């Protein structure tokens, strides 16, 4: 039924092919945040070799999840339960950013610059 509706909307020009493929992949149970992608983010933002929990890493991981959910809401505009989770993630990222701002201004500026966040 779902594939039929998706194909019908795609044929009528109301949906793009990439949106339908993303929706099908989402429904198929693929994870938004596989371990390989998470490892790449940790490797690029870590301070030392065994770092997995510094503020920079946490901010980068939260930003990736926020970006994913933002794209999710372009397709699923009425998904209010996930929207609540998005707001919680944004608040958590804001707390990490304010901690970094108060503790080390240089690291704060570097992370915001790398992630393209404004402040």
C-alpha positions in Angstrom: 0.0 0.0 0.0 2.7 2.4 1.0 4.8 1.8 -2.2 1.7 2.2 -4.3 0.9 5.6 -2.7 4.6 6.6 -3.1 4.7 5.6 -6.7 1.4 7.4 -7.4 2.7 10.6 -5.8 6.0 10.3 -7.6 4.3 9.8 -11.0 2.1 12.8 -10.4 5.2 14.9 -9.7 4.3 15.7 -6.1 7.3 13.9 -4.7 10.9 13.7 -5.9 12.6 10.3 -6.3 15.1 11.0 -3.5 12.3 11.8 -1.0 10.6 8.5 -1.8 13.8 6.5 -1.5 14.6 8.2 1.8 11.2 7.4 3.1 11.4 3.7 2.0 14.9 3.4 3.6 13.5 5.0 6.8 10.6 2.5 6.9 13.0 -0.3 6.2 14.6 0.2 9.6 17.9 1.6 8.5 19.6 3.5 11.3 20.1 7.2 10.9 23.3 7.0 12.8 25.3 3.9 12.0 28.4 3.2 14.0 30.7 4.0 11.1 29.3 7.5 10.7 29.5 8.1 14.5 33.1 6.9 14.5 34.0 9.3 11.7 32.5 12.2 13.6 34.3 11.2 16.8 37.6 10.8 15.0 37.3 14.3 13.4 36.4 16.1 16.6 38.3 14.2 19.3 41.0 16.0 21.4 43.1 13.0 22.2 43.2 9.3 21.2 40.7 8.0 23.6 38.3 10.9 23.6 34.7 10.1 23.0 32.9 12.4 25.4 34.4 15.9 25.2 32.2 18.8 24.6 33.4 19.1 21.0 32.5 15.5 20.2 29.1 15.8 22.0 28.2 19.0 20.1 29.2 17.4 16.8 27.2 14.3 17.4 24.1 16.3 18.5 24.4 18.5 15.5 24.4 15.5 13.2 21.3 14.1 14.8 19.6 17.6 14.7 20.4 17.9 11.0 19.0 14.4 10.3 15.8 15.2 12.2 15.4 18.5 10.4 15.5 16.7 7.1 13.0 14.1 8.5 10.5 16.9 9.3 10.6 18.0 5.7 8.9 14.7 4.8 7.0 14.0 8.0 5.6 17.4 9.0 3.1 16.0 11.5 5.5 13.9 13.5 5.1 15.8 16.7 6.6 13.1 18.9 9.9 13.3 17.2 9.7 17.1 17.2 9.8 17.0 21.0 12.9 14.9 20.8 14.4 17.4 18.4 13.8 20.2 20.9 15.4 18.2 23.7 18.5 17.6 21.5 18.7 21.3 20.7 18.5 22.2 24.4 21.2 19.6 25.2 23.5 21.0 22.4 22.9 24.5 23.7 24.0 23.5 27.2 27.2 21.9 25.9 27.9 25.0 23.8 27.4 27.3 26.8 29.7 25.1 28.9 32.4 25.3 26.3 31.9 29.1 26.0 32.4 29.6 29.7 35.4 27.2 30.0 37.5 27.7 26.9 36.7 30.5 24.4 39.2 29.2 21.8 37.7 25.7 21.6 34.2 27.3 21.6 35.0 29.5 18.6 36.7 26.6 16.8 33.8 24.2 17.2 31.2 26.8 16.1 33.3 27.6 13.1 33.8 24.0 12.0 30.1 23.2 12.4 28.9 26.3 10.8 26.8 27.3 13.8 26.1 30.9 14.5 26.5 32.9 17.7 
